[in-house]
Each structure stands twice: as C-alpha cells, then as structure tokens.
Amino acid sequence: MPTAVESVGENRIRLVVDVSPDQVKHAVEHAMSDLSESAKIPGFRKGKIPTPVLVSRLGKERIYAEAVDSHIGGWFWSAAARSRVRPVSDPQYDFELPDNADDAWSFTATVDVQPLPELVDWTTLEVPRAEIEVPQEAIDAEIEALRESVAELVPAGDRPAQAGDTLVIDLVDADGEAQPDTVVELGGGRLAPEVETGLVGASAGEKKEIAFPLADGSTSTVEITVREIQEKVLPELDDELARSASEFDTLAQLRESIAGTLREQLDAEIDAAFRISAVDELVKASQVQPALPLVRTRAADLLTGFARSLERRGVTLETYLAASGGSIQDLERQMVLEAAVSVARELTLEAVAEKAGIEVADDAVEAYIREEAEAAGEADVEGVIEDVWAHGQQESIREDLRLRAALDRLVTEVKPIAPELAEARDKLWTPDKEKPEGETKLWTPGSKET
C-alpha cells in the first residue's frame, strides 16, 4: 500500500493512499458477506443470498460503498503509521468508488498531524547515572536466605510456638471441612495473618478457634489443633555451608558469587533508569508538547488494557476500584498522566531517529521476528514471518525497533554525571530566577488547553 505525503498547511497533510487489488477484493467480499447477513430479500435466508442476486437487488454501488466505508479507516491508519505521521483529528476522505473488485484503487485523506519536536543538541545533556555499589547488607540477606533454605527442622520441645516455627496442624473450617496434617510456617503467609498471629503462643496438643475477616467484609472462624511444633536450626556461617548449599568450596567464594549476581542485577536496573532519564531530560530540554488528542487516545488505550489485565486475573474494574478505594475519575487521571509522558517520549525518540537518519531494514525486522518466534518455541518460524508480512504487521515492528535504536543512540551520546552532582545543581535553582521566554511545560490534566 504505497503512500504519498503532501503538506497542505501548517501541521496539516494530505495522504494519497494506493490500495492493492487484493485488498479491494477482500473488502468487497467482506462487504457482500455482511450485506448478505443483513439484507432482507424474499425467498432467501439471511447469509444464504447468492452473489448475483445480492448484486442485482442492492447494486454494485451499494456494495462498493459498504466495502470502502468498512475498510477505509484501517487503510488510512495503516498508511499513516507507515508514513510516520500522527493524526490529531479525524481525516477528511476524498475518493470515487472502485469500478470493480479486480483493480487497484486509491483515495486521499487530509488530516491535522502532530509535528515532530525540534530537539536541542542532546550531546550537551547531562543525565544522572548511579554507580554500581553492592551493599554488604544485601549480600548478608542472600546468605541468610540460603541458610534458611537448608535449615534443619527439629522438635521445639515444650515451649509454645513462636514466629518462624513450622507447625503441623489440623484445621476445621466453619462449614466443617477438615484439613488434617497441614504444615505451615508462622510468618510464611500461607494462612490468613490473623490465623498465623493467633497460633503464636500455642502449645502442642492445644486446640484454638480463631476468627479472621473475609473479602466481603464478614468474618469467619477456623478451629485449629496444634499437633507438632518444630524450630529451624540454621547451619553455621562457614565453608561447610558453601559446600552443602552451593557449588563453591568456601564461604568467601560464595559471597563473591552472590556479589557478582547482585552487581549484574543492579547494573541492569541502573541502565534501565538511565535510559528513561536520558529521554526524559531530552523531553524537558526540548519542551516537547504532545497534542491533547494523542494523549486522550493513548489514555483510553491504557485504561482498556488495564481493565483487560484485571479480567485475565478474574477481577472486574469495579471490584478493583472498590478494593483500592479509588474512583474511575482518579484512575482516568492517572492514565492521562501516563499517556502524556508516554507520547512525549515517543515523539522525542522519533525526532532523534529522524535527525540521526536511523532506518530499520527488512532483514533486521525478520531477524527480530525469527528470534522472538524461536524463543517462543514456534515450529514454523518462516511461516510466522510470512504471516506478519501478510497482515502488514511488520511496519509496527519496524517502528518499534527504530525507536529502540534511537534510544540506544541517545544514551551513548548524553553525558552521564553523578546523581549527587545533579541534585546539587537542582538545589541551586530558586523560584525568583527568570523563566526563559517561551518556556512551556509538558501538558498535564488540569492545565489550560491551548
């Protein structure tokens, strides 16, 4: 679907979109199928109307109008994505209906667009980046977790249960259903907090009835008989611990390995934070302003995606709001804030890619799809690639890879500085400093629309 882009005014363009014969034919067939289901023609059941009868009764113009009306939006948005334009208004279409379903067809769409921002020289930007420092406390915590995992359970004697003990208990719920010989660690979170707290101080052989709240606000009870109380005996912090719980011969080697793993994790976290900070600094320095329609559309998509993620976990949006104590208005405001930041970042990275001349070839797109398909265990990798191309999905993948490459370029060319230096510079700013002429802020809910 080749597309020509023509400027027809400030931030307004005209797209000339060419539609292939295959796409026209598909649209016409789809339209005839839909009309066959809705048309009322005496002597024929809905969905069973022969094509010649449908064409004779409704006329080719009606069918082609239905085909265009139902598909032109998809053709337009696909062309806009490939042309890397961001419409901020409804397109105005201009076309004549196709003559037949076997020929190519074209239409024009005139629409207002979000222009790419003018960027400052990002090589002059200073972005805080933390140094990797693995706290000894983190290493000690990992060692303690390892000791816990290989700890030996021994009878606690005559003393009552305390936090950290492992109990063998019999449970009988309010309906009389029994769960004998249940093993639970106090503080492990397997039982309701009120139940685990109620078992602290219990002795072996003791029977207790403990109340706990339900999700609907009511209260239930459970009868528990304590059969056994066991306590953990942690191994000593020595080389024997390293040999028994890991592949290392000494505790020093084990600690160094843990430090290395934590260092890698911290490095990944610091790098991710630095990448976000780099683009955000460029957004702020370049005063990037996402158009309100783009923000609203992205916010609606975010809200829909959030609701679907809840549904996959068996939770409705209403239930979530009730449990969190928030309102739909609060959630919508949150989504608008996230959308404004998201769109501003994308616009900025698109401008970086444009300024740096970054393009992504078909080979790179195919390599990415192949890698993802192989990681997912797909048997027919080449078939997956063909299917992506058949449905025109390669362009969205190409653009995603292009923005990633733009971010890679950005983070290698900004200047990393210590967070302490960035913080000290921020403290030097005072409210009475003159605001530069023309300075604007990223649009946020409640700000005045212009």
C-alpha positions as CSV (number, residue, x, y, z in Angstrom):
1,M,0.0,0.0,0.0
2,P,2.2,2.9,-1.3
3,T,1.5,6.3,0.3
4,A,2.4,9.8,-0.8
5,V,2.5,12.6,1.8
6,E,1.9,16.2,0.8
7,S,1.9,19.2,3.1
8,V,-1.2,21.4,2.7
9,G,-0.7,23.8,5.6
10,E,0.9,24.2,9.0
11,N,0.7,20.7,10.7
12,R,-1.8,19.6,8.0
13,I,-1.0,16.9,5.4
14,R,-2.7,15.1,2.6
15,L,-2.1,11.3,2.2
16,V,-2.6,9.7,-1.2
17,V,-3.1,6.0,-0.4
18,D,-2.9,3.3,-3.0
19,V,-4.9,0.1,-2.3
20,S,-3.9,-3.1,-4.0
21,P,-6.4,-5.2,-6.0
22,D,-6.1,-8.0,-3.4
23,Q,-7.2,-5.6,-0.6
24,V,-10.0,-4.2,-2.7
25,K,-11.3,-7.7,-3.5
26,H,-11.1,-8.7,0.2
27,A,-13.1,-5.6,1.2
28,V,-15.8,-6.2,-1.4
29,E,-16.1,-9.9,-0.4
30,H,-16.3,-8.9,3.2
31,A,-19.0,-6.3,2.4
32,M,-21.1,-8.8,0.4
33,S,-20.9,-11.3,3.3
34,D,-22.1,-8.6,5.8
35,L,-24.9,-7.4,3.5
36,S,-26.0,-11.0,2.9
37,E,-26.5,-11.3,6.7
38,S,-28.5,-8.1,7.0
39,A,-30.4,-7.7,3.7
40,K,-34.0,-8.9,3.5
41,I,-34.7,-10.5,0.1
42,P,-37.9,-12.5,-0.2
43,G,-37.2,-16.2,-0.9
44,F,-33.7,-16.2,0.7
45,R,-32.5,-16.8,4.2
46,K,-30.1,-14.3,5.7
47,G,-26.5,-15.2,5.0
48,K,-27.6,-17.6,2.1
49,I,-28.2,-15.0,-0.6
50,P,-26.3,-15.9,-3.8
51,T,-23.9,-13.2,-5.0
52,P,-25.7,-12.5,-8.3
53,V,-29.0,-12.0,-6.5
54,L,-27.3,-9.7,-3.9
55,V,-25.7,-7.6,-6.7
56,S,-28.9,-7.4,-8.7
57,R,-31.0,-6.3,-5.7
58,L,-28.6,-3.9,-4.0
59,G,-26.4,-2.8,-6.9
60,K,-22.6,-2.6,-7.2
61,E,-22.5,0.9,-5.9
62,R,-24.1,0.0,-2.6
63,I,-21.8,-3.0,-2.2
64,Y,-18.6,-1.0,-3.0
65,A,-19.7,1.9,-0.7
66,E,-20.1,-0.6,2.1
67,A,-16.6,-2.1,1.3
68,V,-15.0,1.3,1.3
69,D,-16.8,2.6,4.4
70,S,-15.9,-0.5,6.4
71,H,-12.2,-0.6,5.4
72,I,-11.0,2.9,4.6
73,G,-10.3,3.7,8.3
74,G,-8.0,0.7,8.5
75,W,-6.2,1.6,5.3
76,F,-5.8,5.1,6.4
77,W,-4.3,4.3,9.8
78,S,-2.0,1.7,8.3
79,A,-0.8,4.2,5.8
80,A,-0.4,6.9,8.5
81,A,1.8,4.5,10.5
82,R,4.0,3.6,7.6
83,S,4.4,7.3,6.7
84,R,5.3,8.1,10.4
85,V,2.6,10.7,10.8
86,R,0.5,11.1,13.9
87,P,-3.1,12.3,13.1
88,V,-4.7,14.5,15.8
89,S,-8.0,15.0,14.0
90,D,-10.5,12.9,12.0
91,P,-9.3,12.5,8.4
92,Q,-11.3,14.0,5.6
93,Y,-11.6,11.5,2.8
94,D,-11.9,12.2,-0.9
95,F,-12.4,9.4,-3.4
96,E,-14.6,7.8,-6.1
97,L,-15.9,4.3,-5.6
98,P,-14.0,1.5,-7.3
99,D,-15.2,0.4,-10.7
100,N,-14.6,-3.3,-9.9
101,A,-13.0,-5.6,-7.4
102,D,-10.1,-6.6,-9.6
103,D,-8.3,-3.3,-10.0
104,A,-6.1,-1.2,-7.7
105,W,-7.8,1.8,-6.1
106,S,-6.7,5.0,-4.3
107,F,-8.1,7.7,-2.0
108,T,-6.8,10.8,-0.4
109,A,-7.1,11.8,3.3
110,T,-6.4,15.2,4.7
111,V,-5.7,15.5,8.4
112,D,-4.1,17.6,11.1
113,V,-0.9,16.0,12.5
114,Q,1.4,16.3,15.4
115,P,4.7,17.7,14.2
116,L,8.0,16.2,15.4
117,P,9.6,18.4,18.0
118,E,12.7,20.5,17.5
119,L,15.3,18.9,19.6
120,V,18.2,20.5,21.5
121,D,21.7,19.1,21.0
122,W,21.4,16.0,23.2
123,T,25.2,15.5,23.3
124,T,25.3,18.5,25.7
125,L,22.7,17.0,28.1
126,E,23.9,15.8,31.5
127,V,22.0,12.8,32.8
128,P,22.4,11.4,36.3
129,R,23.6,7.8,36.4
130,A,24.3,6.0,39.7
131,E,27.4,4.0,40.3
132,I,27.2,0.3,41.0
133,E,27.7,-0.4,44.7
134,V,26.6,-3.7,46.2
135,P,25.7,-3.2,49.9
136,Q,27.1,-5.8,52.2
137,E,23.6,-5.9,53.8
138,A,22.2,-7.3,50.5
139,I,24.9,-10.0,50.4
140,D,24.2,-10.9,54.0
141,A,20.5,-11.1,53.3
142,E,21.1,-13.6,50.4
143,I,23.4,-15.6,52.7
144,E,20.7,-15.7,55.3
145,A,18.1,-16.8,52.8
146,L,20.4,-19.6,51.8
147,R,20.9,-20.7,55.4
148,E,17.1,-20.7,55.8
149,S,16.7,-22.9,52.7
150,V,19.0,-25.6,54.1
151,A,18.0,-25.2,57.8
152,E,17.1,-28.4,59.7
153,L,13.7,-28.7,61.5
154,V,13.9,-30.2,65.0
155,P,11.2,-30.5,67.7
156,A,10.9,-27.3,69.7
157,G,10.4,-29.2,72.9
158,D,7.8,-28.0,75.4
159,R,7.9,-24.3,74.6
160,P,5.0,-22.6,72.8
161,A,5.0,-21.7,69.1
162,Q,6.7,-18.5,68.0
163,A,7.3,-16.7,64.7
164,G,9.4,-18.7,62.3
165,D,8.4,-22.1,63.7
166,T,6.9,-24.8,61.5
167,L,3.7,-26.3,62.8
168,V,1.8,-29.4,61.9
169,I,-1.9,-28.6,62.5
170,D,-5.4,-29.9,61.9
171,L,-7.9,-27.4,60.5
172,V,-11.7,-27.5,60.5
173,D,-13.4,-24.6,58.8
174,A,-16.8,-23.0,59.6
175,D,-18.5,-25.5,57.2
176,G,-17.0,-28.5,59.0
177,E,-14.5,-29.3,56.2
178,A,-11.3,-30.7,57.7
179,Q,-7.7,-30.4,56.5
180,P,-5.6,-32.7,58.7
181,D,-1.8,-32.7,59.0
182,T,-1.4,-29.3,57.4
183,V,2.2,-27.9,57.6
184,V,2.5,-24.2,58.0
185,E,5.4,-21.8,58.8
186,L,4.4,-19.0,61.1
187,G,5.1,-15.8,59.1
188,G,5.2,-17.6,55.8
189,G,1.9,-16.1,54.7
190,R,0.2,-19.4,53.8
191,L,-2.7,-18.7,56.2
192,A,-4.6,-15.5,56.9
193,P,-2.4,-13.1,59.0
194,E,-5.0,-13.3,61.9
195,V,-4.8,-17.0,61.9
196,E,-1.0,-17.1,62.0
197,T,-0.9,-14.5,64.7
198,G,-3.4,-16.4,66.7
199,L,-1.1,-19.5,66.6
200,V,1.8,-17.7,68.2
201,G,2.0,-18.8,71.8
202,A,0.0,-22.0,71.2
203,S,1.4,-25.3,72.6
204,A,1.5,-28.8,71.1
205,G,-1.9,-30.5,71.7
206,E,-3.8,-27.2,72.1
207,K,-7.0,-26.5,70.2
208,K,-7.9,-22.9,69.3
209,E,-10.7,-21.2,67.5
210,I,-9.6,-18.2,65.5
211,A,-11.6,-15.6,63.7
212,F,-10.5,-13.9,60.5
213,P,-12.1,-11.4,58.0
214,L,-13.4,-12.4,54.6
215,A,-13.1,-10.4,51.4
216,D,-16.7,-9.3,51.6
217,G,-16.2,-7.7,55.0
218,S,-17.8,-10.6,57.0
219,T,-16.0,-12.7,59.5
220,S,-15.4,-16.5,59.6
221,T,-13.7,-18.8,62.1
222,V,-11.5,-21.9,61.9
223,E,-10.8,-24.5,64.5
224,I,-7.1,-25.5,64.8
225,T,-5.4,-28.3,66.7
226,V,-1.7,-28.0,67.0
227,R,0.0,-31.4,66.6
228,E,3.7,-30.6,66.4
229,I,5.9,-27.6,66.8
230,Q,9.3,-27.6,65.1
231,E,12.0,-24.9,65.0
232,K,14.7,-24.2,62.5
233,V,18.3,-24.8,63.3
234,L,20.4,-22.7,60.9
235,P,23.8,-24.0,59.8
236,E,27.0,-22.2,60.8
237,L,28.4,-19.4,58.6
238,D,31.4,-21.3,57.4
239,D,32.9,-23.1,54.4
240,E,30.7,-26.2,55.1
241,L,27.7,-24.1,54.4
242,A,29.1,-23.1,51.0
243,R,29.9,-26.7,50.1
244,S,26.5,-28.1,51.2
245,A,24.3,-25.3,49.7
246,S,26.3,-24.3,46.5
247,E,28.9,-25.4,44.1
248,F,31.6,-23.4,45.9
249,D,34.2,-24.7,48.3
250,T,34.5,-21.6,50.6
251,L,32.2,-19.0,52.1
252,A,34.3,-16.3,50.5
253,Q,33.8,-17.7,47.0
254,L,30.0,-17.9,47.7
255,R,29.9,-14.3,48.9
256,E,31.8,-13.2,45.8
257,S,29.4,-15.1,43.5
258,I,26.4,-13.5,45.2
259,A,28.0,-10.1,44.9
260,G,28.5,-10.6,41.2
261,T,24.9,-11.6,40.7
262,L,23.6,-8.7,42.6
263,R,26.0,-6.4,40.7
264,E,24.6,-7.6,37.4
265,Q,21.1,-7.0,38.6
266,L,21.9,-3.5,39.9
267,D,23.7,-2.7,36.6
268,A,20.6,-3.7,34.6
269,E,18.4,-1.6,36.9
270,I,20.7,1.4,36.8
271,D,20.9,1.1,33.0
272,A,17.2,1.0,32.6
273,A,16.8,4.0,34.9
274,F,19.5,5.9,33.0
275,R,17.8,5.2,29.6
276,I,14.5,6.6,30.9
277,S,16.2,9.6,32.5
278,A,18.0,10.3,29.2
279,V,14.9,10.6,27.1
280,D,13.0,12.4,29.9
281,E,15.8,15.0,30.1
282,L,15.6,15.5,26.3
283,V,11.8,15.8,26.5
284,K,12.2,18.5,29.2
285,A,15.1,20.4,27.5
286,S,13.3,20.4,24.1
287,Q,9.9,21.4,25.7
288,V,8.1,18.6,23.9
289,Q,4.3,19.1,23.9
290,P,2.2,16.1,22.9
291,A,-1.1,17.1,21.3
292,L,-4.2,16.6,23.5
293,P,-6.0,14.2,21.1
294,L,-2.9,11.9,21.1
295,V,-2.8,11.9,24.9
296,R,-6.6,11.2,25.2
297,T,-6.3,8.3,22.7
298,R,-3.3,6.8,24.4
299,A,-5.0,7.2,27.8
300,A,-8.1,5.4,26.6
301,D,-5.9,2.5,25.3
302,L,-4.1,2.3,28.6
303,L,-7.4,2.2,30.5
304,T,-8.7,-0.6,28.2
305,G,-5.5,-2.6,28.6
306,F,-5.6,-2.2,32.3
307,A,-9.2,-3.4,32.5
308,R,-8.3,-6.4,30.3
309,S,-5.4,-7.3,32.5
310,L,-7.7,-7.3,35.5
311,E,-10.2,-9.5,33.7
312,R,-7.5,-12.1,32.9
313,R,-7.0,-12.4,36.7
314,G,-10.7,-12.7,37.3
315,V,-11.1,-9.2,38.7
316,T,-13.5,-6.6,37.3
317,L,-12.6,-3.0,37.2
318,E,-15.4,-2.2,39.7
319,T,-14.0,-4.7,42.1
320,Y,-10.5,-3.3,41.8
321,L,-11.7,0.3,42.4
322,A,-13.7,-0.9,45.5
323,A,-10.7,-2.7,46.9
324,S,-8.3,0.1,46.2
325,G,-10.6,2.8,47.5
326,G,-10.2,4.9,44.3
327,S,-12.7,6.2,41.7
328,I,-12.8,5.8,38.0
329,Q,-12.0,9.5,37.7
330,D,-8.8,9.0,39.7
331,L,-7.8,6.1,37.5
332,E,-8.6,8.1,34.3
333,R,-6.4,11.0,35.6
334,Q,-3.6,8.6,36.3
335,M,-3.9,7.1,32.8
336,V,-3.8,10.6,31.2
337,L,-0.6,11.4,33.1
338,E,1.0,8.2,32.0
339,A,-0.2,8.8,28.4
340,A,1.2,12.3,28.3
341,V,4.6,11.0,29.4
342,S,4.5,8.1,27.0
343,V,3.5,10.1,23.9
344,A,6.1,12.8,24.7
345,R,8.8,10.1,24.9
346,E,7.8,8.5,21.7
347,L,7.7,11.9,19.8
348,T,11.1,12.7,21.1
349,L,12.6,9.3,20.1
350,E,11.0,9.7,16.7
351,A,12.7,13.0,16.3
352,V,16.0,11.5,17.4
353,A,15.6,8.8,14.8
354,E,14.7,11.3,12.1
355,K,17.6,13.6,13.0
356,A,20.1,10.7,13.2
357,G,18.9,9.1,10.0
358,I,18.0,5.8,11.7
359,E,16.3,3.3,9.5
360,V,15.5,-0.4,10.0
361,A,15.8,-2.7,7.1
362,D,13.6,-5.7,6.3
363,D,16.4,-8.1,7.3
364,A,16.5,-6.6,10.8
365,V,12.7,-6.9,11.2
366,E,12.9,-10.5,10.0
367,A,15.8,-11.3,12.4
368,Y,13.8,-9.9,15.3
369,I,10.7,-11.9,14.4
370,R,12.8,-15.0,14.0
371,E,14.4,-14.5,17.4
372,E,11.1,-14.0,19.1
373,A,9.4,-16.9,17.4
374,E,12.3,-19.3,18.3
375,A,12.2,-18.1,21.9
376,A,8.5,-18.8,22.0
377,G,9.1,-22.3,20.7
378,E,7.4,-21.8,17.3
379,A,7.9,-24.8,15.0
380,D,7.3,-22.9,11.7
381,V,9.4,-19.8,12.2
382,E,9.4,-18.8,8.5
383,G,5.7,-19.2,8.5
384,V,5.4,-16.7,11.3
385,I,7.5,-14.2,9.3
386,E,5.3,-14.7,6.2
387,D,2.1,-14.2,8.3
388,V,3.5,-11.0,9.8
389,W,4.1,-9.6,6.4
390,A,0.8,-10.9,5.0
391,H,-1.1,-8.9,7.7
392,G,1.1,-5.8,7.4
393,Q,2.3,-6.0,11.0
394,Q,6.0,-5.6,10.0
395,E,5.7,-1.8,10.0
396,S,4.8,-1.5,13.7
397,I,7.7,-3.8,14.5
398,R,10.0,-1.8,12.3
399,E,9.0,1.4,14.0
400,D,9.4,-0.1,17.5
401,L,13.0,-1.3,16.5
402,R,13.6,2.2,15.1
403,L,12.7,3.9,18.4
404,R,14.9,1.4,20.3
405,A,17.8,2.2,18.1
406,A,17.1,5.9,18.6
407,L,17.2,5.4,22.4
408,D,20.4,3.4,22.1
409,R,21.9,6.3,20.1
410,L,20.7,8.8,22.7
411,V,22.1,7.1,25.8
412,T,25.5,6.7,24.2
413,E,25.8,10.4,23.4
414,V,24.5,12.2,26.5
415,K,26.9,12.9,29.4
416,P,26.4,10.7,32.5
417,I,27.0,12.6,35.7
418,A,26.8,11.5,39.4
419,P,23.4,11.8,40.9
420,E,24.8,13.9,43.8
421,L,26.1,16.5,41.3
422,A,22.7,16.6,39.5
423,E,20.9,17.0,42.9
424,A,23.3,19.8,43.9
425,R,22.6,21.7,40.7
426,D,18.9,21.3,41.2
427,K,19.2,22.9,44.6
428,L,20.8,25.9,43.0
429,W,17.6,26.8,41.3
430,T,15.5,29.4,43.0
431,P,11.9,30.4,42.2
432,D,12.9,34.1,41.6
433,K,15.0,33.1,38.7
434,E,13.6,34.5,35.5
435,K,11.7,32.0,33.4
436,P,13.0,31.8,29.8
437,E,10.8,33.4,27.3
438,G,8.5,30.9,25.6
439,E,9.2,28.1,28.1
440,T,6.3,25.7,28.3
441,K,5.5,22.7,30.4
442,L,4.5,19.2,29.5
443,W,0.7,19.1,29.3
444,T,-0.9,17.6,32.3
445,P,-4.6,17.2,33.4
446,G,-6.0,20.4,34.7
447,S,-3.6,22.6,32.7
448,K,-5.2,25.1,30.4
449,E,-5.7,23.8,26.9
450,T,-4.3,26.0,24.1
